[in-house]
Amino acid sequence: MEASKKEHNFIVSVSPHVKSGETTSRIMWTVSIALLPALLSGLYFFGPKALFVTLTCIISSMVFEHLYLRVVDKKSLVGDGSAFLTGLLLGMNMPASLWSFSPFTAHIPVIASFVAVVITKQLFGGLGFNVFNPALIGRAFALISWPKSMTIWNEPTAAFLSMDAKTTATPLGILKEAGVSKLIEVFGDKMSLYEHLLTGNRAGSIGETSAIAILLGGLFLLAKRYISWHIPVSFLGAAALMAWVMGGKDGLFTGDPVAHLLSGGMMLGAWFMATDYVTSPSLKKGQIIFGIGCGLLTMLIRLKGGYPEGVMFAILIMNCFTPLIDRGVRSKVFGSVNAATAKGGAK
Amino acid sequence: MSSQSNTNLKELFLNGIVKENTIFKLALSLCPSIAVTNNLKNGVFMGVAVLFVQVMVNVTISLLRNVIHPKVRLPIFMLVISGWVTVTQMMMAAFVPDVYAKVGLYIALIVAFASILARAEMFASKNKIIPSMVDGLGMGVGFLFALTVISFFRELVGKGSLWGNAIINTKPLLIMILPAGGFFAVGILMALFNWINARYAAKNAHASH
């Protein structure tokens, strides 16, 4: 009796025994901070309207998360930042032209937030169980439901406070309609086109335009080891390769990979959307397959499909394949022996 | 005696609408519930067509139940079903040609509906005419009810109109009349139906105690 009581002094627990300071909410808030440069550049180019759209998405995402968890009698986890991040990403993926003062006419961002948080995430079991990237489903739902409103692009004004709204075509829209020569003509020369695409002085969704700002955030996450290089590099690499080989009008190997990489949502998608922990493969080899799939599908939709932009659909399609990739790509278990070599060795 | 059988018939009728609702409970025949329900008119006519076929098939099978050899019963059921579906098809083509132009393909598909063959096999081939007819009536009305609710919801939200008349003036939720929206609508309404059922059952259980 006495002896067995003594045994209880030892603490027996399952792994992990050593814990780092990382928590879900810390990761969420850090990713949100990494998005700050891209958001600021969006606000700079598209003015207060961009702020309205982004805030509408963030607030309604958090409200819906809180309300849903209340309704189903769960502990409200709205403070963990995942709803904030979903709302922020959703807002950054919408055109600034959707802005509105009144909550009754801002129905597109609100309904998209509902679809993202409640239908895509909570109905599938909450954070960690969603099959698809919530922000992207929210945007896809809005794009399919209101194809006109979701593709009215404001011209960048490069002044924080301008409320002017002149609509224009996105670089990808021009690329789709008229080809790369027309695109270069619109922006002056080739260097000026690249410059506009890099700084973000072009039409597009709020957070996707400035390649430099997104890259800054992406490299910050890379340095903090919150993401690994595998998905972004294979994503962008596959897309660039395909743009170079197939993108040209004059035959193979005449495409312009730089214009394709810097335009549309390619950068934002590769660094912030495709790298979502929940909906991407967990092993490096799988992540490379996932990234290549995203890149190829994006370029396939851009070059051959009906939509000018394919990043969103490409990532969503590859999200479906994530469980399959995870099952197909297994890490070698320590001490396991290949059956064929074991047979040979036993002789 | 007669009151006893009356309550049985009532239960039989309600069984098809609530307890074994083809779409909301059994999740059968989901193909038409998504394909034709993007407007109310199509949904209602599809439901009526299925109701008619279900009742007529049940009555016919019940009449013939002592003559049909068990070994060849399924081909004969199929023959009876396709006969009544052809009648429905001809009637719809004659009286509502505009609806028939849109849902005609799915009317022909009624032949392959699991629910109709299932009722013929499980019920009509073993029961007398009156119970078989009531069973078919219940099943058909349950199906009509489900299709009406789904198409009402989808047309209202997806097009902002009802029976072709514009009602809401804002931009509608276009995705609801696309196939993807059909799955959304069926899922949401199925959840709602089961939620109401569960609450009703809980209330009844509470009251009886």
Interface residues (C-beta under 8 A of the other chain):
Chain A: H107 I111 I119 F141 I144 S145 W146 P147 S149
Chain B: T170 K171 L173 L174 I175 M176 L178 A180 F184
